[in-house]
Amino acid sequence: MDYELALIDMDGTVYEGDRPVEGVNKALNFLEENDVDIFFLTNYAGRRRESYSERLDEMGIDASSDQVVTSGWLTARYIQQNLPDAEVFVLGEDDLEAELRDEEITVMENCDDPDIVVVSDKHDLDYEDLKQVLQGVNKETILLGTNPDETLPVEDGEVPAAGTILKAVETMTDKEAEIIGKPTDNAVTTVTELADVDSRNCIMIGDKLNIDILMGNRNGMETVLVLSGVTDREDIEVSENSADHVVESIADLEDVF
């Protein structure tokens, strides 16, 4: 294989809920046997990289935290590199706040004239959260979204995700957010620089046409769409994005190559 790095989505690709996709280790072993390095990419920002590493280990999948890239970690890096002195309010989970604090970013307890508002997944979101953001932002406040995913695949279907919350915040604040995670160039640049590879020498494997496959296509990657997540063949027929290969699950990766 003439590839140096495989970028693999997690939710719907490596596992569904707390259950690994059947045959995932067969695919990962195939990549490793062909000297292809592996990074696991997720747009979910509610867990830290270390937590994902432990979760994968519990599923029998060997992955260090250095191989895991989350949109929360990407967001923390982005703020530290571009606006390190900013005061930030997080509309998201506690682990996302912890990612920012690890980068020595000031995280506000209340949304009172913040420099930045970061919007992400938040399972206990309520009316008061949205009200606080609406009343707390100012004209200069920068709005960042960890990711645009509107839903997240789970074992029994899908649940609302960060993109749904972000659209509500954009509407009520009349602000357009900058997205940090997939499918943005920021995500690609960060990962390829970490791995010291050219994006054209990468494979992108994921279950979302408008996220994973779009990002891969934009950056010259070989793209593999799996149907174990949120996408089915009817979606493929009407989508503006198309993958180089379509498989039922990541277990079929060896057949592709």
N, C-alpha and C positions, 0 to 999 in steps of 0.2 A: 504494500500500500504506500502511495506517495503522499502520505499525510503525516504531519507531526503532532497534531493536537485534535482531540475530539472534545467539543463543547456539548455537554449533555444536560438537557432540562431534567428536572426531578419529578415534580407533581404531574402525574399522568404519563410519564415516560419511564422513570425508574421504579416508581411505586404509585399505588392508588390508596390514599388514606394511609393506613399503617401496614399495608400489605405490599410486598415487593412484586413487581411484574414478573410473571413466570419466565424463566430463561434469561433474566437480566445478567446474571453472573457469567453465563456462557458468552454473551456479547462483550462484556467488559474484558474477559479473558482473551477473547479474539483480538481486541484492540491492543492489549498489552503484549500479546505474542507477536504482533506486527510492529512493535516499537512505537505505538501511538500513545502519547500521554493523554491523560484524562482530567478535565475540569468539569465539575458539576455546577451548573448555573440554575439559580432559582430567583424568580421575581418576588417571592414571598419574603417579607422583611420582618416577620414576627418571631423568627428564631435566629439565633446567632450561629456562626459557622461551626463552632465547637459542638453545639447542640445537634446540628445536622450530621456532623461526623459520627457522633454517638448514636443517632437514630439509624443511620445507614449501617453502622456496625451491628446494631441489634437485629437488623434484617439480613445479616450475613454478607453485607457489602463492605469491602475494605476501602475506606476513603479517609484521608487525613483532613484536618480542618483547612490546611493550605490548598487543598484541591476543591474546596467549596467556595463559591462566590455568590453572595446574596445581594439583592438590591439595597438592603439596609447597609451592608458593609460598603457598597459602592457609593451610597449617599454620604456616609460619614467621611470617606476619602475625598469625595468631591468638595464638600464644605471645608474640610481642613486645608485642601490645596488651593481653594479659590477665595474663601471667606472665613479665615480661621478665627477672626475676632467677633464674628456674628453671634447675636443672641437668638437662640432657636427654640421655637415651640413645636413639639411633636404631637401630631394627631395620629397616634399609632400605638403599638404594643410596647411594653416595658423593655423588651430586648432591643428594640430599635433605639430607644433612649440610651441604653447601655453602650451600644455601638458608637454613638456620637460622643458620649463621655469618655470612652476609651481613646478617642482622638483629641481629647482635651477641648472639646467644643462645649460652650455654655448652653445648657438645656434649661429652659424656663419652666417653672412650675405652673404659671398661668400665662395665658395669651394676652399680654399687655404691651402693645406696641413692639412686637418682635421684629427683628431684622429678616428672619426667615421663618416660614411655616412649612414643615415637612408633613405631607399627607401620605398615609399608608394604610395597610390592613389594620382594623381595630374591631375585635370581636364584640366588645361591650359598648360600641358606639351608641350614643343616645342624643336626644335633642339638645341637651345642655352643652355637649361637646361642640356641636355645630354653632350654637348660639355664641359660645365663648370665642370661637374663631372669627365669626362675623363681626362681633363687636370689638375684638382686640386688634385686628390688623389695621395698618395705615396705608396710605397711598404708596409708600416706598417699600412695603413688605414684599419680599420675594417668595413666591410659591413654588415649592419643589414637590414632585410626586415620585415616590420610589419606583412606581411602575404603573402601566396603564391597564393591567389585567382587570376586566370587569367581573370575572368569575374565577373560582378555584375548583379544580376537580377533586372530589372525595369519593370514597367507596360507593356511596349510594346516590351519586349524582354530582351536582355543583352547588357551591355556596357563593354569596357575594364577596367580592374582593376589592382591593385598593382602588381600582379604576372607577368603580361605582361611587365610592366616597369622594374621590377626587373631582368627579364631574359635579357633584353637589356643591363642593367648596368653590370650584371655579364659577359656577352659576351665581351663587349668592354673593361672592366677593368681586365679581366682574374682573377676575384675574385669570390669565392663562399660565398654567404651570409648566415648568421645565421638567421633563421626565429624565430620570437618571439610569434606571435599569434597562433591561431588554425592551425594545429592540434598538436602542440608541447607539450612536457611534461611541459615546462615552463608555458604555459597557464593553464594547468590542476592543477599544483601544486599551482599556485597563487590563483586560484579560490577556490580550496578545503581548502586551509589554511585560506582564508578569511571567509569561511562558517564553518570552523572547522568540516569538514566531510571527510570520506573516499570516494575515487572515486568509490569504489564498491557499495556505497549506493546512487549513482546518476543515473539519467536518462538524456541521451543526445538526444535532439530533433532538427533535422535540415534537410536541403534540399540538402546537398552536401555529396556524398558518400566518396570522397577523402579528405574531410575536417572534417565535423561534425561526420559522422559515423566512419571514421577511428580513430579519437581521442577517441571517446567513446569506441570502441572495444579494443584499445590498453590499456585502463585503467580500464577494467572490468565493464564498465557501461552498463545498459540496453539502447539499441539504437532504436530510432524511426525515420524512414525516411519519410519525407513529400514530396508529389509530386506537391506541389504548387509553387515550385521554379524552379531550373535549371535541375532537374533530372526527367527523365521519365522511364517507365518500360523497354524500350529497353536498357537504360543505365545500369539498374540493371543486365540484362542478361550478359553483357560483363565486368562488373566491378569485380575487385579482392576483393572489400569490400562488405559486406552484412550486412544489419541491422536486428535486432531481429524482428522488426515490420515495415511494410510499410503501410502508410495510404495516402488517397488523400490529406488531409490537417490536420492541428493541431486540427481542430474541431472534428475529429474522435478519439481523444486521449482517451476519456472515454470508447469507445468501445474496445480498446486494453486491458485495464486493468479491 
